[in-house]
Amino acid sequence: MKKELREQLKSQLKSGRQMVVSGFQQDGMPEKLLRNLRQVVDGVLVNAWEEAALPPETALVAVGGFGRGELFPYSDVDLLILLHEAPSADTRARLEELVQLLWDLGLEIGSSIRTVDECMSESRADITVQTSLLEARLVCGNQALFEELQARYDAAMDPQAFFHAKMLEMRQRHAKYEDTPFALEPNCKESPGGLRDLQVILWMARAAGLASSWRTLATRGLITQTEAKQLMEKERAFKDIRVRLHLHAGRREDRLVFDVQTAIAESIGLQATGSGAHMRRASEYLMQRYYWAAKTVTQLNTILLQNIEAQLFPQEEAPVKINARFNEVNGFIDIAADDTFERTPSAMLEVFVLMTERPALKGMTARATRALWHERFKIDAAFRQDPLNRAYFLRILQAPVGMLHALRRMNELSVLGRYLPNFRKIVGQMQHDLFHVYTVDQHILMVVRNMRRFTMTEHAHEYPFCSQLMANFPNHWLLYVAALFHDIAKGRGGDHSKLGVADVTQFCGEHGIAGEDTELVAFLVEQHLTMSQVAQKQDLSDPDVIQAFAKLVKDERHLTALYLLTVSDIRGTSPKVWNAWKAKLLEDLYRMTLRVLGGEPHSADRELKNRQQEALATLRLYGLQPDAHEALWKQLDVAYFLRHDASDIAWQTRALYDRLDSPRPVVKCRLAPIGEGLQIAVYVHDQPDLFARICSYFDRKNFSILDAKIHTTKHGYALDTFLVTEQSFAKSYRDIINLIEHELCELLSTQSPLPAPTKGRLSRLSRTFPIQPTVDLRPDERGQYYLLSIAANDRTGLLYSIANVLTKYRINLHTAKVMTLGERVEDVFLVDGAALNNARNQLQLETDLLEALKV
């Protein structure tokens, strides 16, 4: 009978689920699916419960989301088996059989077995248990026992303590998701602005006895009917997405990861538009809709939380008048009358000005927030042309404190996008360049944040040099203007840097910003990518590179402004993109350019002499003989000294001065002076496949090469220096240094055949948004070498694959600039070789490289 029952219930569950899912695929109504799926499972549970023949003083109770009357396709079925007293051995055995049966049926059961006393004890100790019991629902069993639980639960509820606990829980959850609904792969349930935020509001309202639905909240005056309708629409949209995620994955899945965004978008009926560079994916439309919905939820939740808090913690402080339009109430800014923003639209900017001028204010009251939210549509062309409003906006940018918070609040309330219409176009816009992890608007605000932190003494320890430069930069608010506009033209087609110049020039003209200040801001918007490209892709030891960059920036003011914007911009793309190596390259370029702008010629002879003198001073500290360096240095040319820092020259000289003609390879390793990664020097008889051989070792160890300097001495030795990084270096660097020196030396001594390159797996992100690999080979300006530029998706073994092809064509490598931008690599190599003198060979080399870059 047990087997027959199991098969019968399994068939009942399977057919019921199929019917419910089929109905959803036809009508697309998520609430109906959730309700019907719950009813199907309820029916199976009742049949299983009856068959278990448990004592009459027990009850089966649905809790959590299942208790709320909803069940997503692959969510847990949360159950409480409620007992009158501790179970007997026979009852416990029956309960275990019941739970096992439910698991055998394929239900993801989250079960607990408790008496009423145990439920009360657990709910006092654990807010999660208290929350799950808030929505308890009797499925079957003893009605009186369930009512006893409800009565005792309601009597024990402390709405104020519950409110504080859920607020703390929500803050912790938001922090886990970086306090933003605008992550590129949001969790539609847990991320800020998602389903969980909506549930928290209803839990708080229900615990306080205020309401249990959006309609009731509106009836009680906590929100308006329009706001209730908006919240129901957004809740339905999130439920729809979550249902589709579950059905697409065939399991519980709440994350809108890149892999599934297109499929979910197309299942809703969204389609890609345009083509080529102007194509917008279906996933982009989906995500922009999602972000706008999450933004609305975040805003309305703020209003609701304040209203619920006011009900739970009434305060009777009298309003303190700020001016004719605003009062201070309980530490919040409030409007003097309900129609303040309607009668005086400019007050919609004035309120943010006042908050920057009164940093003690905790924010806006729910009444002020709601009024602003509903009147934001009055920010139109006439509003933007009003000189008073333009003056207010400049006052916000120039505010000594609170500027960033004001801009963020303005963005949340859609005020910023309405005042700057082109900014509104990039709100919620995704970036598929594999290194930005924020939407365009959030990236821009991150750049403003980074720039702002350079002005704050409490953050001066993070980037002391930048903080020092900012402290001496007059009118640094101009840099915030540049940051606001540097990416504002993304997604419009064409060069966003040049399109942004037109936008920022118009803004400056309308806001009365002086001509030379306008020129500076426009320069920054147009050139915001230049300094990064020069530092990471060009040879900074070449005086012509520095002279050309100095000519572009013209003076110290432009140079400093561009440097500060560049650092802020790179750091604002992703926490993973910025590193100490990029910081050093940018600072080196800044300092060398500054010397040229100051009138000091950046000549190779002068630089050579300075570096050698500094290296000799360091060598004296090591206690070397005054002439110990001479034999080695005679074998090194000017290019070596110009491409290495004085500290590197001294380190390598100390390691090699007495091993000039060493028959065995010399490998020396140390912690990189930049404070991140390891620096590895290799000294060995030159050989055609040396670079590939070394790369094969790094590939095997999963080391990332940040920089490579390749040099050949006059007497035929290779002196190559690598900067490599790997996560475990910081933990046990001494052991790793010894291991690298030993293993790499042994590898170079054996001269074994090169292993075949392995085509490492692409990351999930790179598989979803693959880059078309590009290879560009062209002579440098002097015609002495060739510049080989490569762009592709990053993967393990990529550099070794490239090195293998270069070895095949006997290409000599002089420098390698390896730039990793998240999931994208842009490498530049300085090369020469006889094979490059033939056009056909060049074409074949490029073809083979493209083949090596493919996965």
N, C-alpha and C positions, 0 to 999 in steps of 0.2 A: 504493500500500500504506500509505503514511504517513497519508493522509487516512482510509482505511478503519480503520486502527488507532486513530486519534484518536477517530473516531465510536464505535468498538466500546468503547474504554475509557470514553468519556464516558457511554455508555449503561449500562455496568457500574457506574460510580460513582453515577449518578443513581438507578438502580433499587435498588441496594444501600442508599443513604441513605434512600430513601422507605420501604423495608421496615423499616429500623431505627427510623425516627421513628414509623412507624405502630405498631410493636410497643410503643414507649414510651408512646404515647398510649393504648394499651390496658392495659398492665400497670403504668405509672408507676414503672419500675425504672431509675433513672439509671445505676447501675453496669453494667447489661446494655447499655444504649445506648452508653455510652462504650467498652465492650469490643467490641461488635459493629461500631461505626462505625470503630474502629481496624482491625478485621479486614478490613472492606470496602476501606479505603484501602490496607492492606498488600497486598491482592490486586491492586489497580490498580498499585501501585508495582512489584511483582514483574514483572508483565507488561510494564510500560514499561521496566524495567531490562533484561529479557531482550532486548527489541526493540532497545535501544540498542547491544547487542553491544560492551560495554566490555571492556578487557583483563581477564584472569582475576585479576590481582593488585589488584583494586579491590573495595570493599565499600560497600553502602548501609546506613547506620546511623541509626536513629531516636534522637533525643536530646530532652531536656526532657520536657514532659508526654506527648508522643507516645512517647518512649522508655519512659516509665513504663507504657505500655500503655493510655493513656486518650486519647480524642479527643472534645472537645466539638463540637457541631454546626458552629460557625463559627470554631473556634480554628485557629491556625497549625499546619501540619504541619512540625515542625522536623526537618531532615535534615542529616546529615553524610555527604558523599561522601568516603570514606577511600581515600587513594592510597598505593601503596608508595613512589613517587618522584614528582618533579615531572612533570606530564603533558606528553606530546608535543603537537604542534599538532593532530594527528588526534584524540587523546583529548580535548583541550580542546574541540574542535568538537563531538564527540559528547556531551560533558557539557552544553554549552550547549544543544544540541538537546533533550536529556533534560529539563533544567530548564524550557525553553520549553514543551515538551509538557505537563509537569505543570501549569504555569500555565494553558495553554489548556484543560485539563480542568476548571478552576475550583477547583483546590486552592490554598489560601493557603500558599505554600511559604516557609519560612524556611530557606535552604540555605547551607552553607559547604562549601568544597572544600579539604581539608588532607591533608598527610601525617601520620604518627604523630608525627614530630618537631615539626611545626608545632602539632599539637594540644597537645602537652606544653608548648610554649613559650607558647601562648595561655592555657592554663589556669593557668600560674604568674602571668601578668600580669593576668588578668581573672577575678574570682570568679564572674561570670555564666557564662563558658565552663566553668569548673571544675565548677560546679553542674550544668550541662546534661549534661556527660559522665558525671556520677555515675550517671545513670539510662539510659546508653546501651544500645541493644538492636539486635542485628543483624537487618535485614530480609531482605537477600539479599546474595550476593557472597562474598568470600574470608573464610572462618571464621578461618583462621590469623592474618590481618592484624588482624582485630577482637580476637582473643585477645591479640595482642601489645600492642595499645592498652590493653586492660583491665589487663594485667599491669603495664605501665609506669605507668599511671595510679594503680593501687593502691599501687605502691611509692613513688610520689612524694607520696601524700596525707599531709598533716600535719593530723591531726584537731584539734589545739589551735588552729592558725592558722585552719583552716576554721571552727571554732566562733566564734572572735572576729570573723572577717569577716562571717559570717552574722548574728551578734548586732548588729553595727554597721549592717548593711544593714537589718535588721528595725527597729531604732530609727529610722533615717532614714525608712523607709516609714511607720511609725506616726506620726511627727511630721508627715508630709505629710497624713495623715488625722486630724490634731488629737488623736492619742493616745486616741481613743475609738471603741469599736464602736457607740456610740449616736447617730451622725449620722443625720439624718432621711432621707438618701438614701445609704445605705452602699454600698460596693463589695464585693460578696460574695466577691470573690477577694482583693483587696488590703487592705481595711480591717482594723484590729486585730480579732482574734477570728474572722477569715474563713478561707477555704481556704488562702491562702498561709501563714498561721501554722501550720497543720497540716502542710503540706509541709515547712516549715523544720525542724520537729522531726524528721521522718523523715529528712531530708537529714543533719542533724547526727548522728543515731543511726547511720545507714548509713555515714557517713564515719568514725565512730569504731569501726566494726565491732561495734556493740552490737545492732542489730536493723534490719529493713527493713519492719516492719509493726507495727500496734498490738498484735496478739496476741503477737508475739515480744518486744515491750517488756514486756508483762505477764509472759511466761514468765521474762524476765531479772530481774524484780523491780523494774523502774523505775517501773511503774504497777501498780495492782491490776487484776484481771479486770473489776471493775465500772467502773473508770475507762476501761479499753480499750473496753468496750462503749459507754460514753457518747460517747467520741471517735468511734467508728465511726458511731454514730447521727447525731451533729452533722455529720460529714463527708458522710454520705449526704444530709442535709437541705440542706446548702449546694450540693452537686453537683446536686441536684434543682432548686433555685432557679436555678442558673446555666444548666442545660440549658433550662429554661423561658424564661429571659431571652433566650437565643440564638434559640430557635424563635419567640418572640413578635416579636422585633425583625427577624428575618431576616438578622442579621449578628452579629458579635461584640459583645456587650453584657454587661457585668458589674455595672452599677450598678442598684440598685433605686431608680430615680428615681420621683417621684410619679406620672408619667404611666402607668407600667406596674404599679404596686403592686396595684391593684384587679384587673387582668387576671390577674396571676400568682396572686393569692390565690384567685380564682374557679377558675382552672385546677387548683389543688390541692384544691378542694372546699370552701373557706371561704366563708361567706355573711355578709352584713350582718345585724345584729339590731337590734331596737328601732325607734323612729321619732322624727322631729323632733329636739329638743335631746338626746334620750337615745339617738339612733341611734349604733351602732358600726359603722363600715365594715368590709368584709371585709379591706381593706388594714391596718386597725389590728390585727386578730387576727394577720395574717401577720407584721407588723413586731414585735409583742410576742413572738411565737414566735422570730423571728430574733434579737432582742436577748437573750433568755434563752439561746439556743444560743451566741451569740457570747460571752456572759458566762461560760458554762461552759467554752468553749474557752480563753478568756483565763486562767481560773483553773487548769485542768488543765495548760496550757502552762507556767505559772509553776512548777508542781510538777516537770514533766518537765525543764524547762531546768535547774533546780537539781540534779536527779538526774544528768543528763548531765554537767553541769559538775563535779559531785563525782567522777564516774568519770574525767573527763579531767584534772582538777587536784586530785588527792587532797591533803588537808591533815590534819596529824596533831595539831593543837592540842587540848590537853585541855579538856573543858568547864569553864566557870567558873560556879559556882553563883550564881544570882540569889536564889532562895528555894526552898521545898520543891517547887514545881511547875515551875520554869523554870530553864534554864541558858543561858549564852551560849556559842555554838559558832562559831568563825571569824567573829565579828562579827554573827551572826544569833541570834535568840532561838529556843530549842528547848525542847520539853517534856521534863521529867525522866523520864517514863515514857510508853509508848505509850498507856496508858489514862487519861492526866491529865484530859482533857476529859470522858471518860466518868464518872470518879469524882468530879470537881469541876467541874460544868458552869459555875459562875461564872467559872472560869479563861478561858472564851471571851471575856469582857469584860476580865478582868484583863490578858490578854496585850497588849491595845491600850493600856491604862493604862500598862503597863511601857514600851511603845515610845515613848509621849509623854514619859515621865520619863527615858528613856535615848536621846536623839536620835542618838547615835553608832551605834546598832543599824541594820543595813542592811535588816532585815526579818525574816521568819520563815523557818526552815528548811523544806525540802520536807516533812519528817516532821510538823512542827507544822502547816503549812498543810493537809496532807492530813487529819490527825486532826481539825482544826477543821471542814474542809469536810464530813467525814462525820458529825460529831456536832452540826452546826448545828440539826438537827431537835429537839434537846433544849431549844431556846429556845422555851418554851411559856408559857402563862398563869402557871403556878407560878413559872417562872424570872423572868418580868417583875415579879411581885409581891414577889420577894425583896428586902428592904431593901439587902442587900450589892450586888446587881446594879444597883439604882437609884443607889446611891452611886458605883459604878464608872462608870456612864454619865455622871453629872454631872462626875466627875473628868476624863473625856475631853473634854467640852465646855469645861471650865475650864482645861485644860492650857495653859501658856504657850507651848509649841512642839509641833508635830506633830499638832495637833487635826484639821486638814483631811485630812492624809495618813491618819490613823486612820479617819476617817469614810469616805473613799474605799475603803480596804481593807475596811472592814466592809461596804460596799455590794457590792464585788466578790465577797466571800465569802458574801453573803446573810445576814450577821449583822444588819446595820442594819434590813433589812426584816422580819426575824423579831422583833427587839426592838421595833420600831415597826410593828405590823401594817398600819396604814393607809399607811405609806410603801411597804410591799411592793406595794400595789395600783397604785401609780403608777410602779413600776420598768418601764422600757421602754414607757411610755405615750406615744404621739405627741400632738402638739398641732397642730391644723389652723387656727391663727389667723393664719398667714402672716407672723408675725414671730419666733416662737420657732424656733430652729434646733436645739434639743436636746430630748430626751425630758424628761418632767416631773422624773424623779429627777435627771438630769444637770443640768437647769436649776437645781434647788434647790441642788445641790452647787456649781454655779458662783456662785450668789448668796452662799453661805457663803464660798467662796474670795475673792470680791470684798470682802466684809466683813472677812475675815481680813487681807487685804493692807493695809487701813487701819491695822492695828496694827504693821506691819513697817517698820522704818526704811529698809530697802533699797528699798521701794516708795513712800516718802513723796513723791518727786518727781512721781509720777503724778497724784495728787489731793491736793495739800497741804492744802486746806481740810478735806477729809474726814478726813485723817490727824490734823490738829490737833484736830478735834472728837472723834474716837475716843480720842485720848490723854487727854482730859479727861472721858471718859464712864466712870463707875464701873460695875463688873460688866458689861463689854461682852460677856461670854459670853451674856448674856440675848438679845442681838441675834442670836446664832447659833441660839438656840432659835426665835426668831421666823422666821428665814430657813428653818429646817428645816420649819416648819409652814405657811408662807405660802401654798403651793400644794398642800398635801398632800391636799386634798379635791377636786382636779380630777377630772372624769370621773364623779363620783357623781351628777350631776344636782343642780340647785339652785345657789345662790350659794356658790361654793367659799370665799369669804372668811368667810361666816358659819358654814359647816360646819367650817371650820378652827379657828374660835374654840372650838368645843366640844372638838375634839381637843386643842388646846394647853392649854386650861383643865384638862382631865383629866390631862394629862401633868404640869403644874405641881403639881397637887394631890397626885399620886402620888409626886412627887419632892421634896416638901417645900419648894417655892419659895414665898417669902413673898408675902403678899396683894398688896402694892403692886407687886411685881415681876411677879406673875401678871397683874395688871390691865394693866401696861405691855405685856407680851408679847401678851396677847389683843387689846389696842388695835392693835398693829402688824399682827397677822394680819388683823384685820377691815378696817383702813384702808390696807392696803399699796398700793392703787391710787389713793387719794384725792389725795395730793400731786401725783402726775404729772398727774392729770386737771385739778386746779385750775390748775397752772402752765401747762399746754399748751392748755387750752380756755377759761379764764376771763380776764377783763380785770384784770391785776394793778395797773392804775392806778386801779381803783375801790376806795376805802377800805372799802366794805362787803364786798367779796370778802375782803380781808385780815382784817377784823374777824371775819367768819364762820369763816375758817380758824383764826384764833387761838383762837376760842371752842371749836372742835372739839379742838385739840391740848392746850389747857388750860395747859401750862407748858413751860419750855425743855427739860426732859428728854424729854418726849414728842415735841416738835418735832424735836430733834436725832436721836433714835432713828428717827423716821419718815423724816427726810431721808437718813440713812445707808442705811436699808433701801431707799428708793426708788432712790437712785443705784446701789446694788448690784444691785437687781432689773432695772432697765432695761439695765444693762451685761451682765447675765447672760442676756438673751434672744437676742442675736445681735451679732456684731461690727459689723454695719451699722446697728443701731438707735440706738446712742448717738452724739451729736454735741455740738459745743461750744454750739450754740444751746439744746439741752435742758438742758445743764449750767448755762448762764446763767439760764434761766428758773427752774430749781429753786433756785439759789443766791439769786436776787432774792427769790423767795417766802420762803425761809428767813430772810433778813436783815430783810425788811419785817415778817414775823410776829414775829420776835424783838424788834423795837423795840416793837411793840404789847404783847407779853407783858411787856416791861420797864417798862410804864407810859407810854411815849411815845405819845400819840394819833396815829393815822395819819390826819391830816386833810389834805384837799386843799390848804388854804391853806399849811400848813407845808411840805408836799412841794413845792408850787409855788415857794415862796420859796427853799428849799434848792437846787432844781435851777437856778433862774435865777442864783443867786449863784455856784454852781459853774461854770455856763456862762460867765458874765461873767469869772470868773478865768481861764478857758482862753482867752477872746478877748483878754484883755490880753497873754497870752503871744504871740499872733499879731501884736501890734503895732497892733491896730485902735484907732481913735479911741474915747474913752470912751462917746460917744453914737451910735456907728455902728449899733448894734443896734436903736435905738428905733423907727425907721420900720417895720421888719419886724415887730418884736414887737407893735406896736399892732394888727397885722392878724391876730394869732394868739390863739386863746382858751385857756382853762385846760386843756381836754382835750388840746390839742397838747403842752403842757409836761408833763402828767402821763403821757402815753404815750411820751415820748421821754427817753432818758438825757441827762444834762448834756453828755456828749461829743458826742452826736448833735445836740443843739440848737446847740452851739458850731460844729460842722462845717457845718451847714446855714446858720447865720447868716453865717458867713464867706463862704460861696459865694453868698449871695443878698442881702446887705445893700445892695449897689449895683445890684441888678437887680430892684427891687421891682415895676416895671411893664414888665418885659421883654416885647417883642412876640414873641420867639422862645422856644421851650421851652428850659429850662435842665436839663441832665442832668449830675449829678456822681456819680462812682463812686470807691470806695476799698475797700481790704482791710477786711473786717469786724473791729472791735476785739476780737471774741471769739476771733479767731485762725483762723477757718474761713469760707470763702466771701467774697462781695463784698456791700457795702452800696451800694445805688443810690438816689439821691434824684432825683425828677422834679418840676419846678416849671413849670407851664404854665396857661394859661387853662382853667378847668374846662369839661368837656364830658361828655355822658352816657356815651359809650363809652370813656372814657379807660382805666379799669381793664382792660377787655377788650383794648384796643389794645396796652397794655403787655404783658399776658399773652401775646398772640399773638407778640410779639417773643421773649419768653423761651421760648415753646413752640418756635419755629423754631430757637432756639439750643440746645435740649435742656437748659436751665437748670432746676433744681429750686427752687421758691420755698419758703423755710422760714417767712417771716414777711412780712406786709404791713401797713403803717400808712397809712391813707387819711385825708387832712385837707383841708378847704377853708377858705381864708382869708376874712376878712371882706370883702375886695374882689374875691372871685370867682376866685381862683387855686387850683388844686389843688397841694398839697404832699404827695406820696406817697413813702413810703420802703419799699424792698424789701430783704430779705436773701435772696440766691440762692447756690446752690452748684453746682459741676460739677467733675468729676475733674481737668480740665486746668488749673484756676485756679492751682494751686500752681506749675505749671511755667513759665508765661509771663504772670503776672498783669498786668504793666505794659502789654503789648500789648493784652491783653483789655480792660483798663480804658479805654484810648483808643478802642478799637473800639466798645465799648458806648456811650460818651458820644457818639460821632459818629453811629452808626447809629440809636440810639434817638431822638436829637434830630431826625434827618432824617425818621424815620417819623412822629413826632408833628407835624412841620411840614407834611407832604404832605396829611394828612386823607384818605387813600385809603380806599376801602371795606374793611370788615373781611373778612379771608379766612374761608372756611367752616372750621369746626373739623374736624380730622382725628381719627378715632377710632383712636388708637394701639393697637398690638398689646399684648395682655396677656403677661406673662411666663409661662413654662411652669408655674411654681408656681401662679400665679393662675388659669390655665386649668384646672388640675386641681382646685383648691379655690376655685371662684368664690364671691364674697360677694354676697348679695342686697343691692343698693344701698338705702340708707335716706336719707330726707330728713325733717327735723323742723323746722318753723317755728313759733315761739311768741314772744309778747311777753316782753321782759325784765321784771324785778321792778318797775321804775319805770313801765313802760308807755310809755317814750319811744322805744325802738327794738325791733327784732325780732332774735331769735337764730336763725340758720339753721345747723343742724348736718347734716353730710353724711358718710356712711361708704360706702366703695366700694373695689374693687380699684384699686391704683395703676396708672397708665399715662401715657405721654407725652400731653400735650395735655389732661389732665383739667381742670386749673384754668381753662384758656382756654375749654373747653366750658361750664363753670359760669358764667364771666364773660359769655359770649355770651348765655346765657339771662337773666341779671340785666339786661344792657343792653336786651334786647328788652322787658322790663317796666319799664324806667327806674327800676330799684332803685338807691338810693344806698348805697355801701359805705363803712363807717367803719373797721372793722378786719377783718383776715383772720388767723385762727390756723390755720396749715397744719401738721398733725401727720402725719408719715409713720412708720408702724410696719412696717418691712420691706416687704411687698407690699400693705399695707393703709393707706388714708388716712382720717383722721378730721378733717375741717375744720370750723371754726366761724367764721361771719361775723356781724358786727354790721351790720344794714341798716335802712333805712327807705325810704319811698316811697309815693306816693299809691295805687299799685296794691294795697298791702298792707292798705288800709282796707276792702277788699271780700272777703268770704269766698270768693266764687266765683273771684276772681282768685288768691287764695292757693292754692286747690285746683289751679287750672290751672298755676300756677307750679311747685308741687311735682311735678305730672305731667310737665311739660316737663323739669324737672331730672332726674327719674328716667330719662326717655328719653335725656337727654344722658349719663347715667352708664353706660348700657348699652353693651356692646361686641358 
